[in-house]
Structure formats: C-alpha cells, structure tokens
Amino acid sequence: MSSDYIPRLRGELLRAAAEGKARRRVGPVLRPVAAVAALALVVAALVIVLPGASDVERPADRGDTVRLEYRVPPADCAETARILQERLATAGIRPAEVTATDDGRVTVTVPAAERAAVAPLLQTGHLALYDWEGSVLGPDGTPAPTDTDVTGGIDPVYSGSISESEAKARVSGRSDAVAVALADQPKRWFALGGAPAITNAQLSGARAAVDPMVKEPIVTLSLTAAGQNAFRELTRTIARRGAGNAGSNADPLASSHHFAIVIDDRIIAIPYINWRENPDGIDGANGTQIAGGLTPETAQALAAVLSSGPLPAPLTR
C-alpha cells in the first residue's frame, strides 16, 4: 500500500461528497486487500434476505431453542443440510443442529437467542460479478455501454433503474440474462445479459475480519488462480473503457465505469474502477475485500455464506 493512501482516499471521498448524494458511500465496497485499487461508488447497504422462503417455527424439545423447518427437493436434502451446518458453525452459532429427511425436509435447531442470526445464513448464496456497462440491457435487449440512459452514467442507481415488469420483459426467453433488483430498494430493477465474470466457482475462501486501516468489519475474499485472472481481465476491460469514455482531461470520478456485485439476484454494490489509478485493472492475486456498511454480525454471516458455497436449491416453506 502506497504511503499516500490516506491523503488520496480522503481527497477522493471529499470530492465525491461534494458531488452530492449520487456519490456517497452507503454500503459495502469491494476493494483490493493490498492496494487502494478500487475506490467504489456503492449503491446499497448490505441487506441479506431469503427471497421466496418462509420458515416454519416450532418448539424444540428444550425450552431455550427453536426449530425451523424448510423444504427442498429430496435429492438436494443431504447437501443442503451439510452446507447449512457449515454456515452455522462458521457464524459461531452453537449449539446448532441441522437434520434432513428423505422426503425433502430440512430442520434447523438453534438457541432461541440466535433466531434472528439464522436468517442471513439461509439465502441461496449465488455470487456474481458483472461488467456493469457491458451487461445492462437497454430497451432493445442489448447492452449500450456508452448510453447513460441505459447504464445510468455516474448515477446508475437512480438514473438507470426500470420497473420489475420491464426488467423481466427484457430478459424473457433468454438463458443468458437475469432481472436483478437493488438489495435495499426492491422497486429499482435492471436487466443484465451475458455470463458473470466471477461466480462462486472462482472463490477459494471468505472470512470476516477487521480492516487495520479504518477498524471496520470486512469480508476478505480469496480467489482461485482462474478467479484472479478473471478479476484482472474484468477490471482491465472496465478501466480501459472508462478511459476511452473520459477524453483527455476528464475527472475519473465522473467518467469511470463500474462492475456490479450481485448475490441471489440482488445488487449489493456497483463499484467503479478508477481508470487513472488503475489503467490496466486490478491484480486479484492478493484477494479482495467487501467493506463498508457491515457490522461484525453481517460480516460473519456473509463470510459464512460465501465460504460454504451456494445451496443446491432455494429453501421454501
């Protein structure tokens, strides 16, 4: 990390704040462990939910515990139970027991005091990183990286969003496209096309930690060799396109392009890549961090979900 890290960071944040609400940091930021490589415009605080699943809460044998029941396809029952048990252990929820039956029932038994802490661990956990400008679909169903009416420009949250029905119409009939919403603003939708640059398959690990510079909770992500190459290529493409979009003396804060961090079809952040500081992208060999807007509890839950891998199927009632 360069010696001018703090001054540069402070300067960028002050400049960003001066540009108004569209530039404020209100949620998780993906950034490299060993460098300031990706100061980020973030669009949503981390809100981990379990879309489409409701738990059935029943009294357990002991008065200080609760038993939560879910349904999954019978063929996925054993693997689902294994992953949930791993997530509970990683999150430090003890004692905890997960059982599975042949007819597709999964039961989670935990201390009653930990009831609220279980919900974030029950999301499916599919991670995807997209080239934002290269993936957002316009009205004709194709990306338009230089059309700010499609991408939202420097303000993708408020300028580029569409309705849920429109987003789903744009991806209708396509196996390579998905409709996604903002995690904390579920009425703001987008349509993304093409394969994500990074998924769970390129993660080799995730853990909760504390940023030694700012003393805030973070989640550190380790990438496989393939993931490191994919992250480098993704950020290089975004940096170079942003530089081409900028002109000769443009401010990187106003012209840099973005990527999106999506978990289970919910956008948790849209960071930008500063093309002036990172003209050839970011080396992912040292891992990356998700930071900002996290508490120790949400960081631990997110690390548990990502380190265990996604569930084979969503949990349902």
C-alpha positions in Angstrom: 0.0 0.0 0.0 1.5 3.3 -1.0 2.4 5.9 1.6 -0.1 8.4 0.1 -3.1 6.1 0.7 -4.8 8.1 3.3 -4.4 11.6 1.6 -5.6 10.2 -1.7 -8.5 8.4 -0.1 -9.5 11.5 1.9 -9.3 13.6 -1.2 -11.4 11.4 -3.3 -14.1 11.0 -0.6 -14.3 14.7 -0.1 -14.6 15.3 -3.8 -17.2 12.6 -4.0 -19.2 14.1 -1.2 -19.2 17.5 -2.8 -20.9 16.0 -5.9 -24.0 15.1 -3.9 -25.9 12.1 -2.8 -25.2 10.2 -6.0 -21.6 9.8 -4.9 -22.0 9.0 -1.2 -20.8 5.7 0.2 -23.7 4.0 1.9 -22.9 0.3 1.8 -20.4 -2.4 1.0 -17.4 -1.7 -1.1 -15.3 -4.2 -3.0 -11.7 -3.3 -2.8 -8.3 -5.0 -3.0 -6.5 -6.2 0.1 -3.1 -4.8 -0.8 -3.9 -1.6 -2.6 -6.4 1.2 -3.0 -7.2 -0.1 -6.4 -11.0 0.2 -6.5 -12.5 3.2 -4.6 -16.1 2.4 -5.1 -19.4 4.1 -5.7 -21.7 1.9 -3.8 -25.5 1.8 -4.3 -26.9 -0.3 -1.5 -26.3 -1.2 2.1 -25.9 -4.9 2.7 -29.3 -6.4 3.2 -29.2 -10.1 3.4 -32.6 -11.7 2.9 -34.1 -15.0 2.0 -36.2 -14.3 -1.1 -39.2 -16.7 -1.6 -38.7 -18.8 1.6 -40.6 -18.7 4.8 -39.6 -20.8 7.8 -42.0 -22.8 9.9 -41.0 -22.2 13.5 -41.9 -25.0 16.0 -41.0 -25.5 19.7 -38.0 -27.8 20.1 -37.5 -30.3 22.9 -35.7 -27.8 25.0 -37.3 -24.5 26.1 -34.4 -22.4 25.1 -34.3 -23.5 21.5 -36.3 -23.1 18.3 -36.7 -25.5 15.4 -37.1 -24.1 11.9 -38.4 -26.3 9.1 -37.9 -25.9 5.3 -38.5 -27.8 2.1 -36.0 -28.6 -0.6 -36.0 -31.1 -3.5 -35.4 -34.5 -1.9 -32.3 -35.1 -4.0 -30.7 -31.9 -2.6 -31.7 -32.5 1.1 -28.4 -34.0 2.4 -26.2 -31.5 0.7 -28.4 -28.6 1.9 -28.1 -29.9 5.4 -24.3 -30.2 5.2 -23.9 -26.6 3.9 -26.3 -25.1 6.5 -24.4 -26.9 9.3 -21.1 -25.5 8.0 -22.6 -22.0 7.8 -23.9 -22.2 11.3 -20.5 -23.3 12.6 -18.6 -20.6 10.7 -21.0 -18.0 12.0 -20.4 -19.2 15.6 -24.0 -20.2 16.3 -23.8 -23.0 18.9 -25.2 -25.4 19.7 -26.9 -25.9 16.3 -28.2 -29.0 14.6 -29.4 -29.5 11.0 -31.2 -32.6 10.1 -32.6 -33.9 6.7 -35.2 -36.4 5.8 -35.7 -38.4 2.6 -38.9 -36.5 1.7 -37.1 -33.2 1.4 -37.5 -31.6 4.8 -34.6 -29.7 6.4 -34.8 -28.8 10.1 -32.5 -26.3 11.8 -32.5 -26.3 15.6 -30.7 -23.4 17.3 -30.8 -21.5 20.6 -33.8 -19.2 20.7 -31.4 -16.2 21.3 -29.8 -16.9 17.9 -33.1 -17.0 15.9 -32.5 -13.7 14.1 -28.9 -14.6 13.3 -30.0 -17.6 11.4 -32.0 -15.8 8.6 -29.0 -14.4 6.8 -27.4 -17.8 6.6 -30.4 -19.3 4.7 -30.0 -17.4 1.5 -29.1 -19.5 -1.5 -25.8 -17.7 -1.8 -25.1 -17.3 -5.6 -22.4 -14.7 -6.1 -21.9 -13.0 -9.4 -19.7 -10.1 -10.5 -20.7 -8.4 -13.8 -19.2 -5.8 -16.0 -22.0 -3.2 -15.4 -21.9 -1.1 -18.5 -21.1 -4.2 -20.6 -24.1 -6.1 -19.2 -27.0 -3.8 -18.5 -29.6 -4.3 -21.2 -31.4 -1.5 -22.9 -34.9 -1.4 -24.4 -33.8 -3.4 -27.4 -32.4 -6.2 -25.2 -28.7 -5.4 -25.9 -26.0 -3.6 -23.9 -25.2 0.0 -24.6 -22.1 0.8 -22.6 -22.0 4.5 -23.7 -25.7 5.2 -23.4 -26.2 6.8 -20.0 -30.0 6.3 -20.3 -29.3 2.6 -20.1 -26.3 2.5 -17.7 -27.2 5.4 -15.5 -23.8 7.1 -16.1 -22.2 8.2 -12.8 -25.6 7.6 -11.1 -26.6 4.0 -12.0 -28.9 3.6 -9.0 -31.3 6.4 -9.8 -30.8 7.1 -13.4 -30.7 3.7 -14.9 -33.3 1.6 -13.0 -36.5 0.3 -14.5 -39.6 -1.4 -13.2 -39.7 -5.1 -12.3 -42.0 -5.9 -15.2 -39.8 -4.1 -17.7 -36.6 -5.8 -16.4 -38.3 -9.2 -16.7 -39.6 -8.4 -20.2 -36.0 -7.6 -21.3 -34.7 -11.0 -20.2 -37.7 -13.0 -21.2 -36.7 -16.1 -23.3 -33.0 -15.6 -22.7 -31.0 -18.2 -20.8 -28.0 -15.8 -20.5 -29.9 -12.9 -18.9 -31.3 -12.1 -15.4 -33.5 -9.5 -13.9 -32.0 -8.1 -10.7 -33.1 -5.5 -8.1 -31.2 -3.3 -5.6 -30.9 -5.0 -2.2 -32.3 -2.1 -0.3 -34.6 -0.6 -2.9 -36.5 -3.6 -4.3 -38.6 -1.4 -6.7 -35.5 -0.5 -8.7 -34.7 -3.2 -11.2 -32.2 -3.8 -14.0 -31.7 -6.4 -16.7 -28.3 -7.9 -17.1 -27.2 -10.0 -20.0 -24.2 -12.3 -20.6 -22.3 -14.5 -18.2 -20.9 -13.0 -15.0 -17.1 -12.6 -14.9 -16.8 -14.2 -11.5 -19.0 -16.6 -9.6 -18.7 -18.8 -6.5 -16.6 -21.2 -8.6 -13.8 -18.7 -8.6 -13.8 -18.2 -4.8 -11.3 -20.2 -2.8 -12.4 -18.8 0.6 -14.0 -16.0 2.5 -13.6 -14.8 6.1 -14.7 -12.0 8.3 -12.0 -9.6 9.6 -11.3 -6.0 10.6 -9.7 -3.5 8.3 -6.5 -2.5 10.1 -6.6 1.0 8.5 -10.1 2.1 9.4 -11.0 -0.5 12.1 -14.2 -1.5 10.3 -15.6 -5.0 9.7 -14.8 -6.5 6.3 -15.1 -9.8 4.5 -11.9 -10.9 2.7 -12.3 -13.0 -0.4 -9.6 -15.2 -1.8 -9.8 -16.1 -5.5 -8.6 -19.2 -7.3 -6.0 -18.8 -10.0 -8.8 -18.7 -12.6 -10.6 -16.1 -10.4 -7.5 -13.9 -10.2 -7.2 -13.9 -14.0 -10.9 -13.2 -14.4 -10.8 -10.3 -11.9 -7.8 -8.8 -13.6 -9.4 -9.1 -17.0 -12.7 -7.7 -15.8 -11.2 -4.6 -14.2 -8.8 -4.0 -17.1 -11.7 -4.0 -19.5 -13.7 -1.6 -17.3 -10.7 0.7 -16.7 -9.8 0.9 -20.4 -13.4 1.6 -21.4 -13.7 4.3 -18.8 -10.5 5.9 -20.0 -11.8 5.9 -23.6 -15.1 7.4 -22.4 -13.3 10.2 -20.5 -11.5 12.2 -23.1 -8.1 13.9 -22.4 -8.5 15.6 -19.0 -11.7 14.3 -17.6 -12.2 13.6 -13.9 -12.1 9.8 -13.2 -14.9 10.2 -10.7 -17.2 11.4 -13.4 -16.1 9.1 -16.2 -15.1 5.8 -14.7 -17.1 2.7 -15.4 -18.4 0.1 -13.0 -18.9 -3.5 -12.1 -21.8 -5.0 -10.1 -21.7 -7.3 -7.1 -24.8 -9.5 -7.1 -25.9 -12.1 -4.5 -29.0 -14.1 -5.3 -30.3 -11.6 -8.0 -29.9 -8.7 -5.6 -27.4 -6.0 -6.3 -25.4 -5.1 -3.2 -23.0 -2.7 -4.8 -21.9 -1.1 -8.0 -18.2 -0.1 -7.5 -16.3 1.9 -10.1 -12.8 1.4 -11.3 -10.6 4.5 -11.3 -9.0 4.3 -14.8 -6.4 6.8 -13.9 -5.0 4.9 -10.9 -5.6 1.5 -12.4 -5.2 1.8 -16.2 -4.5 -1.9 -16.5 -7.1 -3.1 -14.0 -6.5 -4.7 -10.6 -4.4 -7.8 -9.8 -6.6 -10.2 -7.8 -3.7 -12.3 -6.5 -3.9 -10.7 -3.0 -7.6 -11.2 -2.7 -10.3 -8.6 -2.4 -12.5 -7.2 0.4 -16.1 -6.4 0.8 -16.2 -3.5 3.2 -18.4 -0.6 4.3 -21.9 -0.8 5.8 -21.0 -4.1 7.6 -21.4 -4.9 11.3 -19.4 -7.7 12.8 -22.5 -9.9 12.7 -23.4 -9.3 9.0 -19.7 -9.7 8.0 -19.6 -13.0 9.8 -22.8 -14.1 8.1 -21.7 -13.1 4.6 -18.4 -14.8 5.1 -20.2 -18.0 6.2 -22.5 -18.0 3.2 -19.7 -17.3 0.6 -17.2 -19.7 2.1 -19.6 -22.6 2.2 -20.7 -22.2 -1.4 -24.3 -21.8 -2.6 -27.2 -24.1 -1.6 -28.1 -26.5 -4.4 -31.7 -25.1 -4.4 -33.5 -22.3 -2.6 -35.2 -23.2 0.7 -39.0 -23.0 0.6 -41.8 -23.4 3.2 
